[in-house]
Each structure stands twice: as structure tokens, then as C-alpha cells.
Amino acid sequence: MVTMVKMHLMLVDDEERFLETMKKLLERRGYSVITATSGEEGLKKLGEELVHVVILDVKMPGIDGLETLRRIKQKFPMTEVIMLTGHGTIESAVDGLKAGATDYLMKPAEIEEIVAKAEKAFQRRVDLEQKINLAEAMKKSSI
């Protein structure tokens, strides 16, 4: 039996108006959304709540998006991360992808683009979890 899991998103950005607007738009579409205004706050909340996909701003005070991404991938390797920037450079996109980001968005990103990339990242995580569960089941059955 396949159960449909609802995607849990986290938006991490130091621009509070952007967070409030995106959270409202995503919740209207039925998504569970939490927000954080810094990398530190985002990492703390990841330790407390289930999050499948993080949409993470690159340029933030404190620990920046790339360092936050590295820490997320170290502590929560199954969490998919989409980098978001208003100061886009090819270099930061490549650095984010090398560090484990699933995808990259340029600000201002349209809600449809954010949803499409988040859904794709979520499906990637679901597929990976299914493969892990299958491998563990096969391992147990061969014992």
C-alpha cells in the first residue's frame, strides 16, 4: 500500500517579507511550510521538525547559504535543498550544486517555479527513501 506523504517545506531567507509572502502562497496550495530568518535558525528547526525540502537563500548574515547547505547535508543528508539567490552568479550556483543542492532558483522566482522545483526535489527524496526501504527489506529477508 502506497501512502501519499505531504511535502514539508522550509524557507530560509533573511528577507522577512519574502518569507511571509511565500509561506502564505505555499500554504494556500496545501503545503506545510516553516520559515527561518537565518542559517542558524534553519539548522535548529531541522533538528526539531520533519522537513523534506529546504529552499535556502545564498546571501544571508551570519552563516551564509553555502555553509548552511554543507551543514544540512552533513546532519540531514536526506533533506533536499534548493538554493535561492537575488545575487546570482554562475560560481555560487556551481558551488551550491557541488555541495549537494538539488537545484537553484534566481530571485525573484515565480511561485510556479518554486513549487515545480520543490515537487521534483520531494519526489527525488521519496524515490530514494523507497530504494533504501527496499534494500533494507531485501537484506532482512536474506538473513
Backbone as a chain_set.jsonl record, in Angstrom:
{"seq": "MVTMVKMHLMLVDDEERFLETMKKLLERRGYSVITATSGEEGLKKLGEELVHVVILDVKMPGIDGLETLRRIKQKFPMTEVIMLTGHGTIESAVDGLKAGATDYLMKPAEIEEIVAKAEKAFQRRVDLEQKINLAEAMKKSSI", "coords": {"N": [[0.836, -1.195, 0.0], [0.645, 2.156, -0.92], [1.304, 5.151, 0.627], [0.372, 8.508, 0.453], [2.549, 11.022, 1.104], [2.626, 14.17, 2.606], [4.329, 16.991, 1.44], [6.785, 18.632, 3.341], [7.973, 21.786, 3.717], [10.749, 24.043, 4.143], [11.514, 27.416, 4.327], [14.305, 29.423, 4.087], [15.502, 32.501, 4.645], [16.763, 35.813, 4.879], [15.12, 37.917, 4.346], [12.285, 39.006, 5.57], [9.736, 39.797, 4.568], [9.613, 38.461, 2.123], [9.644, 35.807, 3.078], [7.184, 35.702, 4.527], [5.285, 36.217, 2.485], [5.786, 34.103, 0.613], [5.345, 31.876, 2.264], [2.572, 32.119, 2.81], [1.534, 31.891, 0.161], [2.377, 29.284, -0.524], [1.172, 27.744, 1.498], [-1.514, 28.159, 0.882], [-1.678, 26.562, -1.296], [-1.67, 24.139, -0.148], [0.601, 23.14, 1.111], [2.79, 22.233, 3.821], [4.526, 24.534, 5.654], [7.428, 25.887, 7.102], [9.374, 28.583, 8.424], [12.567, 30.271, 8.478], [14.806, 32.799, 9.53], [17.512, 32.828, 9.33], [20.554, 30.976, 8.698], [21.41, 29.623, 10.971], [19.04, 29.48, 12.532], [17.48, 27.966, 10.793], [18.892, 25.494, 10.753], [18.567, 24.741, 13.431], [15.754, 24.388, 13.557], [15.49, 22.289, 11.732], [16.435, 20.194, 13.225], [14.346, 19.824, 14.917], [11.913, 19.496, 13.592], [10.104, 17.71, 11.011], [11.315, 17.991, 7.802], [11.226, 17.986, 4.372], [12.108, 19.339, 2.062], [14.255, 22.075, 1.633], [14.269, 25.475, 0.932], [16.674, 27.647, 0.28], [18.263, 30.661, 0.908], [21.127, 32.146, -0.6], [22.729, 34.409, 0.103], [23.116, 35.572, 3.211], [23.218, 37.154, 6.449], [25.488, 36.198, 9.107], [25.975, 32.695, 9.174], [26.368, 31.858, 5.844], [24.357, 30.865, 2.94], [25.671, 28.77, 1.526], [27.372, 27.602, 3.465], [25.433, 26.86, 5.31], [24.042, 25.006, 3.737], [26.045, 23.005, 3.475], [26.187, 22.143, 6.152], [23.568, 21.225, 6.54], [23.513, 19.045, 4.754], [25.411, 17.455, 5.95], [24.324, 16.849, 8.51], [21.655, 16.154, 7.969], [21.277, 14.288, 5.646], [19.283, 13.31, 3.881], [17.611, 15.392, 3.37], [16.426, 17.498, 0.902], [17.781, 20.272, -0.846], [17.203, 23.43, -2.201], [18.802, 26.039, -3.688], [18.552, 29.587, -3.408], [18.778, 32.757, -4.806], [19.245, 36.302, -5.029], [21.352, 37.495, -5.904], [22.668, 36.316, -8.068], [25.266, 34.325, -9.271], [27.157, 32.506, -11.615], [29.162, 31.079, -10.403], [28.335, 30.766, -7.674], [26.11, 29.184, -8.059], [27.221, 26.843, -9.129], [28.906, 26.142, -6.983], [26.979, 25.63, -5.011], [25.59, 23.444, -6.128], [27.671, 21.576, -6.259], [28.084, 21.214, -3.549], [25.905, 19.778, -2.826], [23.308, 20.707, -3.308], [20.048, 20.352, -4.713], [18.902, 21.851, -6.704], [18.607, 25.145, -8.193], [17.49, 28.453, -7.837], [16.664, 31.67, -9.163], [16.138, 34.851, -7.694], [13.777, 37.364, -8.558], [11.807, 34.605, -7.934], [9.2, 32.862, -9.522], [6.145, 31.682, -8.084], [5.133, 29.34, -9.229], [7.421, 28.196, -10.356], [8.976, 27.746, -8.082], [7.328, 25.897, -6.722], [7.296, 23.798, -8.632], [10.028, 23.0, -8.722], [10.404, 22.316, -6.036], [8.575, 20.199, -5.756], [9.728, 18.351, -7.518], [12.188, 17.898, -6.229], [11.22, 16.821, -3.838], [10.02, 14.461, -4.776], [12.282, 13.146, -5.62], [13.481, 12.648, -3.141], [11.533, 10.958, -1.963], [11.641, 8.773, -3.745], [14.266, 7.905, -3.249], [14.075, 7.194, -0.531], [12.317, 5.034, -0.783], [13.905, 3.228, -2.221], [15.918, 2.752, -0.33], [14.399, 1.584, 1.745], [13.487, -0.727, 0.424], [15.937, -2.014, -0.107], [16.754, -2.494, 2.526], [14.724, -4.211, 3.37], [15.136, -6.388, 1.658], [17.652, -7.153, 2.523], [17.086, -7.985, 5.144], [15.402, -10.146, 4.6], [17.133, -11.947, 3.521], [18.625, -12.91, 5.544]], "CA": [[0.0, 0.0, 0.0], [1.42, 3.382, -1.024], [0.659, 6.279, 1.292], [0.848, 9.791, -0.045], [3.111, 11.85, 2.149], [2.546, 15.589, 2.298], [5.646, 17.617, 1.474], [7.051, 19.647, 4.364], [8.967, 22.724, 3.201], [11.286, 25.108, 4.987], [12.08, 28.556, 3.615], [15.318, 30.094, 4.898], [15.849, 33.747, 3.96], [16.791, 36.92, 5.833], [14.1, 38.893, 3.963], [11.062, 38.535, 6.22], [8.561, 39.984, 3.703], [9.648, 37.345, 1.166], [9.233, 34.602, 3.809], [5.745, 35.77, 4.827], [4.531, 36.097, 1.232], [5.944, 32.742, 0.074], [4.677, 30.935, 3.177], [1.13, 32.218, 2.551], [1.236, 31.337, -1.16], [2.582, 27.829, -0.494], [0.137, 27.148, 2.356], [-2.764, 28.187, 0.117], [-1.611, 25.425, -2.216], [-1.77, 22.909, 0.63], [1.886, 22.666, 1.639], [3.187, 22.537, 5.188], [5.679, 25.409, 5.494], [8.007, 26.597, 8.234], [10.335, 29.568, 7.947], [13.685, 30.651, 9.336], [15.407, 34.029, 9.007], [18.969, 32.683, 9.281], [21.031, 29.602, 8.587], [21.436, 29.04, 12.316], [17.661, 29.158, 12.906], [17.063, 26.863, 9.927], [19.515, 24.254, 11.242], [17.915, 24.402, 14.709], [14.411, 23.886, 13.262], [15.632, 20.983, 11.072], [16.611, 19.21, 14.284], [13.115, 19.727, 15.699], [10.722, 19.226, 12.784], [10.275, 16.995, 9.758], [11.396, 18.849, 6.622], [11.671, 17.233, 3.199], [12.783, 20.219, 1.11], [14.615, 23.401, 2.124], [14.573, 26.498, -0.068], [17.693, 28.313, 1.083], [18.897, 31.831, 0.309], [22.595, 32.07, -0.587], [23.316, 35.559, 0.805], [22.482, 35.894, 4.494], [24.192, 37.458, 7.506], [25.804, 35.001, 9.906], [26.465, 31.677, 8.244], [25.69, 32.053, 4.564], [23.619, 29.734, 2.412], [26.534, 27.635, 1.168], [27.792, 26.927, 4.697], [24.22, 26.234, 5.842], [23.833, 23.828, 2.895], [27.02, 21.969, 3.875], [25.79, 21.616, 7.47], [22.332, 20.444, 6.35], [23.866, 17.777, 4.107], [26.18, 16.67, 6.923], [23.455, 16.383, 9.598], [20.367, 15.68, 7.452], [21.611, 14.019, 4.237], [18.107, 13.025, 3.059], [16.892, 16.64, 3.105], [16.739, 18.116, -0.389], [17.976, 21.71, -0.696], [17.185, 24.249, -3.409], [19.425, 27.332, -3.391], [17.785, 30.726, -3.903], [19.575, 33.97, -4.676], [18.966, 37.502, -5.792], [22.675, 37.962, -6.319], [23.109, 35.096, -8.722], [26.439, 34.206, -10.115], [27.36, 31.123, -12.044], [30.033, 30.438, -9.411], [27.597, 30.326, -6.493], [25.248, 28.081, -8.491], [28.071, 25.655, -9.232], [29.327, 25.78, -5.624], [25.824, 25.035, -4.324], [25.328, 22.115, -6.693], [28.783, 20.715, -5.823], [27.93, 20.954, -2.114], [24.773, 18.889, -2.588], [21.99, 21.273, -3.608], [19.305, 19.665, -5.759], [18.591, 22.776, -7.782], [18.972, 26.531, -7.987], [16.482, 29.409, -8.296], [17.037, 33.082, -9.122], [15.102, 35.783, -7.254], [12.513, 36.912, -7.979], [11.322, 33.345, -8.505], [7.744, 32.742, -9.575], [5.629, 30.627, -7.208], [5.013, 28.098, -10.009], [8.765, 27.633, -10.498], [9.359, 27.246, -6.759], [6.542, 24.68, -6.483], [7.749, 22.734, -9.542], [11.345, 22.516, -8.292], [10.235, 21.676, -4.728], [7.92, 18.905, -6.004], [10.725, 17.48, -8.14], [13.133, 17.532, -5.165], [10.487, 15.952, -2.913], [9.876, 13.158, -5.427], [13.618, 12.538, -5.564], [13.668, 12.13, -1.779], [10.611, 9.824, -1.794], [12.211, 7.657, -4.507], [15.45, 7.435, -2.531], [13.61, 6.503, 0.678], [11.756, 3.745, -1.201], [15.033, 2.355, -2.56], [16.563, 2.37, 0.931], [13.495, 0.651, 2.421], [13.513, -1.981, -0.33], [17.234, -2.642, 0.139], [16.758, -2.997, 3.907], [13.802, -5.365, 3.411], [15.805, -7.499, 0.982], [18.746, -7.554, 3.401], [16.48, -8.715, 6.252], [14.832, -11.406, 4.129], [18.201, -12.881, 3.159], [19.316, -13.331, 6.779]], "C": [[0.874, 1.251, 0.0], [0.646, 4.492, -0.327], [1.246, 7.561, 0.736], [1.296, 10.64, 1.137], [3.017, 13.3, 1.692], [3.942, 16.199, 2.434], [5.705, 18.685, 2.562], [8.222, 20.494, 3.872], [9.49, 23.633, 4.295], [11.876, 26.172, 4.071], [13.067, 29.236, 4.553], [15.808, 31.309, 4.113], [15.837, 34.863, 5.002], [15.792, 38.019, 5.484], [12.734, 38.42, 4.466], [9.808, 38.714, 5.365], [8.463, 38.857, 2.681], [9.151, 36.066, 1.853], [7.727, 34.588, 4.048], [4.906, 35.541, 3.576], [4.585, 34.666, 0.696], [5.235, 31.717, 0.948], [3.171, 30.935, 2.919], [0.765, 31.571, 1.22], [1.36, 29.813, -1.172], [1.527, 27.134, 0.363], [-1.219, 27.14, 1.661], [-2.837, 27.024, -0.859], [-1.558, 24.094, -1.469], [-0.477, 22.372, 1.208], [2.053, 23.059, 3.102], [4.498, 23.316, 5.092], [6.118, 25.981, 6.835], [9.061, 27.541, 7.67], [11.439, 29.778, 8.976], [14.346, 31.866, 8.7], [16.932, 33.978, 8.974], [19.325, 31.207, 9.12], [21.015, 28.895, 9.936], [20.033, 28.6, 12.752], [17.14, 27.976, 12.083], [17.617, 25.528, 10.405], [18.862, 23.79, 12.546], [16.543, 23.775, 14.441], [14.466, 22.529, 12.56], [15.799, 19.87, 12.103], [15.342, 18.952, 15.071], [11.899, 19.266, 14.901], [11.068, 18.451, 11.519], [10.255, 17.991, 8.603], [11.939, 17.993, 5.483], [12.531, 18.086, 2.274], [13.017, 21.585, 1.758], [14.883, 24.296, 0.921], [15.406, 27.534, 0.675], [18.331, 29.466, 0.325], [20.413, 31.708, 0.43], [23.194, 33.166, 0.283], [22.516, 35.891, 2.055], [23.571, 36.301, 5.478], [24.415, 36.213, 8.374], [26.373, 33.943, 8.974], [25.661, 31.784, 6.952], [25.034, 30.76, 4.079], [24.488, 28.536, 2.085], [26.994, 26.874, 2.41], [26.597, 26.22, 5.345], [23.926, 24.951, 5.066], [24.771, 22.695, 3.316], [26.615, 21.322, 5.209], [24.511, 20.782, 7.377], [22.68, 19.08, 5.788], [24.656, 16.862, 5.042], [25.256, 16.052, 7.976], [22.169, 15.719, 9.111], [20.514, 15.334, 5.966], [20.407, 13.737, 3.338], [17.323, 14.289, 2.695], [17.37, 17.232, 1.787], [16.812, 19.627, -0.196], [18.003, 22.37, -2.071], [17.749, 25.612, -3.017], [18.636, 28.443, -4.08], [18.645, 31.973, -3.751], [19.061, 35.101, -5.535], [20.263, 38.072, -6.329], [23.354, 36.835, -7.076], [24.38, 35.243, -9.513], [26.533, 32.737, -10.5], [28.188, 30.384, -10.992], [29.251, 29.939, -8.201], [26.644, 29.189, -6.843], [26.048, 26.786, -8.537], [28.51, 25.197, -7.844], [28.194, 25.096, -4.866], [25.537, 23.636, -4.822], [26.419, 21.131, -6.277], [28.633, 20.312, -4.361], [26.674, 20.139, -1.798], [23.396, 19.464, -2.828], [21.36, 20.5, -4.766], [19.117, 20.554, -6.974], [18.894, 24.194, -7.331], [17.878, 27.419, -8.55], [17.027, 30.83, -8.197], [15.857, 33.898, -8.603], [14.944, 36.856, -8.313], [12.023, 35.651, -8.694], [9.799, 33.34, -8.46], [7.306, 31.575, -8.694], [5.536, 29.297, -7.958], [6.363, 27.408, -10.154], [9.245, 27.039, -9.171], [8.641, 25.927, -6.476], [7.044, 23.532, -7.351], [9.086, 22.149, -9.09], [11.249, 21.804, -6.936], [9.593, 20.298, -4.896], [8.908, 17.891, -6.598], [11.735, 16.988, -7.088], [12.483, 16.565, -4.176], [10.349, 14.552, -3.502], [11.204, 12.411, -5.424], [13.865, 11.918, -4.188], [12.792, 10.9, -1.54], [11.163, 8.589, -2.504], [13.415, 7.056, -3.786], [15.057, 6.674, -1.269], [13.042, 5.133, 0.331], [12.864, 2.758, -1.548], [15.731, 1.863, -1.298], [15.707, 1.348, 1.665], [13.486, -0.715, 1.743], [14.814, -2.733, -0.073], [17.302, -3.22, 1.551], [15.862, -4.217, 4.054], [14.462, -6.593, 2.771], [16.939, -8.038, 1.856], [18.21, -8.406, 4.558], [15.962, -10.09, 5.801], [15.902, -12.424, 3.755], [18.951, -13.397, 4.379], [18.738, -14.657, 7.259]], "O": [[1.759, 1.381, 0.846], [-0.516, 4.747, -0.644], [2.46, 7.687, 0.569], [0.519, 10.933, 2.045], [3.293, 13.616, 0.535], [4.645, 15.956, 3.415], [4.81, 19.521, 2.691], [9.319, 19.985, 3.642], [8.782, 23.956, 5.249], [12.64, 25.866, 3.155], [12.718, 29.585, 5.681], [16.44, 31.177, 3.065], [15.0, 34.862, 5.905], [15.633, 38.964, 6.256], [12.108, 37.546, 3.865], [8.905, 37.88, 5.421], [7.374, 38.355, 2.402], [8.341, 35.33, 1.289], [7.067, 33.579, 3.801], [3.943, 34.775, 3.594], [3.552, 34.085, 0.363], [4.598, 30.796, 0.438], [2.559, 29.872, 2.82], [-0.19, 30.798, 1.142], [0.528, 29.129, -1.77], [1.042, 26.061, 0.004], [-1.994, 26.2, 1.838], [-3.922, 26.559, -1.206], [-1.416, 23.039, -2.088], [-0.453, 21.263, 1.741], [1.529, 24.077, 3.556], [5.471, 22.827, 4.52], [5.305, 26.492, 7.606], [9.577, 27.326, 6.573], [11.274, 29.505, 10.165], [14.438, 31.957, 7.476], [17.578, 34.968, 8.629], [18.51, 30.319, 9.371], [20.654, 27.722, 10.033], [19.852, 27.498, 13.27], [16.449, 27.1, 12.604], [16.889, 24.537, 10.457], [18.631, 22.597, 12.743], [16.205, 22.748, 15.03], [13.581, 21.698, 12.766], [15.359, 18.742, 11.885], [15.259, 17.973, 15.812], [10.959, 18.708, 15.468], [12.19, 18.529, 11.02], [9.296, 18.746, 8.443], [12.984, 17.356, 5.616], [13.552, 17.626, 1.762], [12.112, 22.173, 2.348], [15.624, 23.928, 0.009], [14.916, 28.21, 1.58], [18.874, 29.279, -0.764], [20.924, 31.224, 1.44], [24.067, 32.897, 1.109], [21.404, 36.413, 1.985], [24.712, 35.853, 5.366], [23.603, 35.287, 8.359], [27.163, 34.256, 8.083], [24.43, 31.799, 6.97], [25.139, 29.711, 4.714], [24.091, 27.399, 2.337], [27.007, 25.643, 2.413], [26.734, 25.113, 5.867], [23.6, 23.925, 5.663], [24.335, 21.557, 3.493], [26.695, 20.103, 5.366], [24.381, 19.759, 8.049], [22.198, 18.063, 6.286], [24.576, 15.639, 4.934], [25.386, 14.871, 8.3], [21.65, 14.819, 9.771], [19.937, 16.014, 5.117], [20.511, 13.915, 2.125], [16.468, 14.256, 1.81], [18.565, 17.44, 1.583], [16.003, 20.201, 0.533], [18.716, 21.938, -2.977], [17.228, 26.263, -2.112], [18.121, 28.267, -5.185], [19.187, 32.22, -2.674], [18.516, 34.891, -6.619], [20.262, 39.019, -7.116], [24.479, 36.448, -6.759], [24.543, 36.163, -10.314], [26.047, 31.855, -9.793], [27.947, 29.208, -10.72], [29.469, 28.816, -7.745], [26.394, 28.317, -6.01], [25.599, 25.753, -8.04], [28.491, 24.001, -7.552], [28.413, 24.109, -4.165], [25.268, 22.735, -4.027], [26.124, 19.975, -5.973], [29.007, 19.204, -3.975], [26.406, 19.84, -0.634], [22.4, 18.785, -2.581], [22.053, 20.052, -5.68], [19.163, 20.094, -8.115], [19.379, 24.414, -6.221], [17.383, 27.157, -9.646], [17.761, 31.158, -7.264], [14.716, 33.677, -9.009], [15.942, 37.228, -8.929], [11.849, 35.644, -9.912], [9.192, 33.763, -7.476], [8.028, 30.585, -8.574], [5.828, 28.244, -7.39], [6.448, 26.182, -10.084], [9.844, 25.964, -9.144], [9.263, 24.957, -6.044], [7.201, 22.412, -6.865], [9.254, 20.93, -9.077], [11.933, 20.806, -6.711], [10.014, 19.336, -4.254], [8.912, 16.721, -6.217], [12.089, 15.809, -7.064], [13.114, 15.607, -3.73], [10.541, 13.562, -2.796], [11.242, 11.193, -5.247], [14.389, 10.81, -4.079], [13.257, 9.909, -0.977], [11.158, 7.492, -1.946], [13.56, 5.835, -3.722], [15.635, 5.63, -0.966], [13.26, 4.17, 1.066], [12.774, 1.579, -1.207], [16.096, 0.691, -1.204], [16.229, 0.348, 2.158], [13.479, -1.745, 2.418], [14.803, -3.943, 0.153], [17.842, -4.308, 1.753], [16.198, -5.153, 4.779], [14.353, -7.703, 3.291], [17.156, -9.248, 1.916], [18.804, -9.425, 4.911], [16.073, -11.072, 6.534], [15.625, -13.621, 3.678], [19.832, -14.245, 4.243], [19.176, -15.188, 8.28]]}, "num_chains": 1, "name": "protein.A"}
